[in-house]
Every structure is written in structure tokens, then in C-alpha cells.
Amino acid sequence: MPLNEDAVIQKLLDQDEKLEGISTQIQELRAEMIAHLEPIATIVKRLDEERLAAVHWIERVEETVATHTEEIGKMKETLSV
């Protein structure tokens, strides 16, 4: 049973409405996802900055320990300990 031209046009219009609805839902979901990801990205960036600061601090402490260990070795030699 062939569809008449009006029925085909109506089907196309219905499909177009559905696609517009899907497009709107995708845009809303994208906006919602971005709204949730932005604070997470901010937290991750801060954590990474803190990690880098901690790495540099540890490097400075290790350098200080190495210097102190060397100085203690020299003192022991001088004191014959």
C-alpha cells in the first residue's frame, strides 16, 4: 500500500522534529557535561601545581641533606671520629 505524498511529507516533518529534539538534548547534555568538568579540571590543575611544588621542595631538601652529609663527613675526618 503506497503512501500518499501528504503522508510522506508529514513523516519527514515528524522526523525533522525528532532530530531537532535530539540535537537540543545533545546541546543540553554537552553544556551540563562541561559545567561538571570545569571544576574537576580546576581541581586537577591545582593538584598538579601542588605536586610540582612538592617535587621541587623535595629536591631542595635532598640537596640540603647531601650538603649536610658531606659537611658531617668532613667534620668527622677533622675530629678523627
C-alpha angles and dihedrals in degrees: 000000000000120000117239121239094258091053092050091049091049091050090051091049090049091050090048091053091049091051091049089051091050091048091052091049091050091051091049092048091048092052091047092048092050090048089055096042097050095069090044091052090049091052092047091050091051092047091050091051090049090049091052091048090050091050091052091046091051090049090052091048091049090051090050091048091050091050092047092047090052092048091048089051091053091048091051090051091048092048092040091233 
